[in-house]
Amino acid sequence: GNNVDAKTIEMTLESVERISRIVSRLLEFTVKRSSDDIDHQLIDIDHIIQAVVALVSKSFEHQKKEIVLKLGHPPMISGSRDGIEQVFLNLLLNASQAMKEGGRVIVQTSYNEGNVVIKVGDNGHGIPQDLIENIFEPFMTTKEDGSGLGLFVSYGIIQNHNGHIEVESYVNKGTLFTVRLPVADTQRANTK
């Protein structure tokens, strides 16, 4: 019979809408990235982390989760403030979604061999080993309503800044993201 079709069509339309939303988000991001030539702002990573934490602190409090900051006052990096902010916003929201009430995220910044190192660790449900190598792939998600693009976009932004992002995770123990971003050239002289 033909009665299945209406439902199927509706579902297809929904997923098409969802995909076009996602694609337009990605395009916005790409266009903004190339045309703005924003890659030369000097950025204090501790400030960015504090700004992002301020954005999410209310929702963390509501859910009885805490964010612990261990800021090491590393030297400046250079790049796009918006982009870097987006990455850490993403990592904090992911951490929040992975944790139950009473969860805790620790964000730590430090300087190491020419790089600013930022670690974001949560004590949430962790990511199964078989998923972890695909975690930065587009459309990869472990969340019911996730687009799976948050980490993909974050990865792109970090690469764009000549940095690295990696992840370690243990099921039921938590997840640790480590981001490394090169120190701005102007700072190199001072850090040698």
N, C-alpha and C positions, 0 to 999 in steps of 0.2 A: 504493500500500500504506500500511498504518498504521504501518510501522516507524519512520518519521521522527518520529512524534509524541512518543515518549518523550524523545528528545534535545531536541526543541523545548521540551517542557514543562519539562524540567530547566533549560534555559537561561533560560526565562522566570522560573522560580522563583528562580534565582540573581539575576537582575537585579532582581526584586521585592524580594528580601532586601536587596540592595545599596541600592536606593532607600530602603527603609524605614529602614535604618541611617543613611543620609545625612539623611533627613528628621528622624529623632529627634535627631540631632546638632544640626541647625539649630534645632529647636524648643527644645532644652535651652538653646541659646545665646540665643534670643529671650526666653524666659521669664526666664532669669537676668538678662537685660539690663534688662527693664522693672521687675521687682519689687524688685531689690536697691537701686535708687537709688544706684548705686555711682559716679555720675558726678561726685562731688565730692572724690575723693581727690586730694591734691596728689602729683604724680608727677615724680620725677627721671628723665628719659629715659635719661641715661647709666647709671644704676643698672639700669634695665630691660634695656638692651642688654647690660650685663655679666652679668646673671642669665641671659639667654637664651643668650649665648655660652657660659657655664659649662655649660648644659644640653647643648649640641650639640658642645662641643669634643672630647669623646672620639671621637664618630663621625667628625668631621672629621679628627682625627689618624690614625685607623685607615685612612682613605681617602687619606692623604697630601695633605690640602687644608688651606689655612690661612685664618685670619680675622685681618684687620688692623683694629685699632680706632683711629679718629682722633676722640677725644671732645673736643668743644669746650665742655663745661660750660655748656650753654644753661640759661636759667631754667626753672622748673617749669611743667608743664602740669597741667591738671586733668582727671580722668576715671577710667576703670576700669583699674586696674593689670592685671587678668587679661586684659582685652580687648586692651590695647596689647601685652602680652607675647605673646599669641596671634598678633598680626599679625607681629611680628618673628621669632617662632619659624617661622612660615610662610614668611617671606621668606628666612630662612637655609636652611631645608630645601629650598626651591625652588632656591636658588642651588647648594646642594650637589648636587642631582640633575642640574643642568644642566652640572656641571663634571666633567672627568676628573681623574685623579690629578695632583697638582701644581697644582690649581686654587687660586684665591685670591679671597676675598671681602673687600671693603673696606667697613667700616661707619663712616660719618662723621656726627657730630652738630654742629649749629651753630645760631646764632640769626640771624634775618633779619626785620626789619620786622614785629615782633609775632608771628612764628611760630618754633617750634622746627622745624628742618629735619633730617630723617634720610635719608641716602642709603645704599642698600645696592646695591653694584655687584659683579657677578661677571664672570669671564672664561670663561664657559661657552659652550654651543652657540648661545645667542641664540634669539630667537623670530621666525619668519618674519613679514614685513610684513603679509601678509593675515590673520594671526591676531591681530596685536597689538591691533587695535581692539576685539576681543571678549574680551580677556584677563580682564576682570573680570566677564564674564557667568557665570551659574550653569552648571555642567556643562561648562564649556569646559576642556579639558585637552590638553596636548601629551604627557602621560606615559601609558605603557602602563596603569598601575594607578591613575592619578589619578582622584579623584572629580570634579575640576574645581570643587570648592567652596572650596578654600583661599583663593584670591584674591577670590572673590565675598564670602565671609564677612569677609575682611580689609577689603575696600572698605566693607562695611556698618559695620564697627567704626569705621573712620576717619571716615566720614561722620557717624556718631553723635557723634563728638567734634568736629564742625564742622571737620574737617580735609580734606586732599586727598591722593590718592595718584596718582602717574602713573608711566609706564614708558617707557623708551627701550630699544630693543634692536637689535642688529646681528648677523645670522647669523654664526656662527663667531667673533664678537668678544666678545660678552657682553651682559649686560642690567643696566640701572640702574633701580632703583625709587627714587623720591623721595617721601617722606611729609612733609607739612607739618601741624603741629598748633598751634593757637593757644595762646599763653602764658596761664597762669592769671591771672585778674583781679588777684589779690593781688600778682602780680609786675609788673603793668604799670607801676605807679608807679616801681618800681626800674629799669625798663629804658628809660624815656623819655630 
